[in-house]
């Protein structure tokens, strides 16, 4: 039978383990709850362009990926998808859905960047909180508002990041 002294050491060890585990989990979660900082991404275009920056190693970007496949690229926009790493199972479905796909090493995502033919630009996120399955994404509303000459609702970009482009 364990002595009172060994029981208190075991209890203290469990408490330290629980605190350490919570600190690690919080460190992983915080980047998904804070908005990503804005990036400079000038694109010269003579048409309406929507660029979707996605990280293939991020559940937030995976939710946006599934949304894009389901809704397909809009014919009146040039829609591009920039991926941080090659993910062969993502590229053909995006291309079949009408998106131009490039692996550019983006470091934060998901993020939406809109550019107009007169040099106007806007960037933001897809939803008022971290994108995930079942959450309505607002990229089409942002695109429609931007094209109509009205600033889209400000939507912070939430997701996986190193907070640099």
C-alpha positions in Angstrom: 0.0 0.0 0.0 1.3 3.5 -0.9 2.2 5.9 1.8 0.7 9.3 2.2 3.9 10.8 1.0 4.0 8.8 -2.2 0.3 9.6 -2.8 1.0 13.3 -2.6 3.9 13.0 -5.1 1.7 11.1 -7.5 -1.0 13.8 -7.2 1.5 16.5 -7.7 2.9 14.7 -10.8 -0.6 14.3 -12.3 -1.3 18.0 -11.6 2.0 19.1 -13.3 1.2 16.8 -16.3 -2.3 18.3 -16.6 -1.0 21.8 -16.5 1.7 21.1 -19.1 -0.8 19.3 -21.4 -3.2 22.3 -21.2 -0.4 24.7 -22.0 0.6 22.7 -25.1 -3.0 22.4 -26.3 -3.6 26.1 -25.8 -0.5 26.9 -27.8 -1.9 24.8 -30.7 -5.3 26.4 -30.5 -4.4 30.1 -30.1 -3.4 30.6 -33.8 -6.8 29.4 -34.8 -8.6 32.0 -32.7 -6.6 35.1 -33.5 -6.9 36.8 -36.8 -4.0 36.6 -39.2 -2.3 39.9 -40.0 -2.8 41.5 -43.4 -0.3 40.8 -46.2 0.7 42.8 -49.2 -0.2 40.9 -52.4 -0.4 43.2 -55.4 -1.8 41.6 -58.5 -1.9 43.4 -61.8 -5.0 42.4 -63.5 -7.4 43.6 -66.2 -10.2 41.5 -64.7 -11.8 40.7 -61.4 -9.6 38.3 -59.6 -10.1 36.2 -56.5 -7.1 34.5 -55.0 -7.7 31.9 -52.3 -4.6 31.2 -50.2 -4.8 27.8 -48.6 -2.5 25.6 -46.5 -2.7 21.9 -47.3 -1.8 21.1 -43.7 -4.6 23.1 -42.1 -8.1 21.9 -41.2 -9.4 25.5 -41.7 -8.1 25.6 -45.3 -9.5 22.1 -45.8 -13.0 23.4 -45.0 -12.5 26.2 -47.5 -11.1 23.7 -50.1 -14.3 21.6 -49.8 -16.5 24.7 -50.1 -14.7 25.8 -53.3 -15.1 22.4 -54.9 -18.8 22.4 -54.1 -19.5 25.9 -55.4 -17.1 25.9 -58.4 -15.2 28.9 -59.8 -17.4 31.8 -60.9 -17.2 32.4 -64.7 -17.1 36.2 -64.3 -14.1 36.0 -62.1 -10.5 34.7 -62.5 -10.2 32.5 -59.5 -6.8 31.3 -58.4 -5.9 28.9 -55.5 -2.4 29.2 -54.1 -1.3 26.3 -52.0 1.6 26.2 -49.5 2.6 22.6 -50.4 1.8 20.2 -53.2 -1.1 18.0 -52.3 -1.9 15.9 -55.3 -5.4 14.9 -54.2 -6.4 18.6 -54.0 -5.1 19.9 -57.4 -7.2 18.0 -60.0 -10.6 18.6 -58.2 -9.8 22.3 -58.0 -8.9 22.5 -61.6 -12.0 20.5 -62.7 -14.0 23.1 -60.6 -12.5 25.9 -62.8 -9.8 27.2 -60.5 -6.2 27.9 -61.5 -4.0 26.2 -59.0 -0.4 27.1 -58.1 1.9 25.8 -55.4 3.5 29.0 -54.1 4.5 28.3 -50.6 2.0 30.6 -48.9 2.6 30.7 -45.2 -0.8 31.6 -43.8 -4.3 30.6 -44.7 -7.0 30.4 -45.5 -7.2 34.0 -46.8 -9.1 35.6 -49.6 -7.6 38.4 -51.7 -9.7 40.3 -54.2 -8.4 42.5 -57.0 -10.3 44.6 -59.5 -9.4 45.9 -63.0 -8.9 49.4 -61.7 -6.3 48.4 -59.1 -8.7 48.2 -56.2 -8.0 45.4 -53.7 -9.4 43.8 -50.6 -8.4 40.9 -48.4 -9.9 39.1 -45.5 -11.2 35.8 -44.3 -14.1 33.5 -45.1 -16.2 33.6 -42.0 -16.5 35.5 -38.7 -14.7 32.7 -36.9 -12.4 29.8 -37.8 -13.7 28.0 -41.0 -14.8 24.5 -40.4 -17.3 22.1 -42.0 -20.9 23.2 -41.7 -20.0 26.9 -41.2 -21.4 29.2 -43.9 -18.5 30.8 -45.7 -18.9 34.4 -47.0 -16.5 34.5 -49.9 -19.2 34.9 -52.6 -20.9 37.8 -50.6 -17.5 39.5 -50.3 -16.8 39.0 -54.1 -20.3 40.3 -55.0 -20.0 43.4 -52.8 -16.4 44.1 -54.0 -17.5 44.0 -57.6 -20.5 46.2 -57.0 -18.1 48.9 -55.7 -19.1 48.5 -52.0 -16.4 47.5 -49.5 -17.1 43.9 -48.3 -17.9 43.4 -44.7 -14.6 43.3 -42.8 -13.9 39.6 -42.0 -10.7 38.8 -40.2 -8.8 35.9 -41.6 -8.7 33.0 -39.1 -6.6 29.9 -39.7 -3.1 28.4 -39.6 -0.3 30.8 -39.9 3.2 31.9 -39.2 1.6 35.4 -39.8 3.8 36.1 -42.8 2.9 35.8 -46.4 
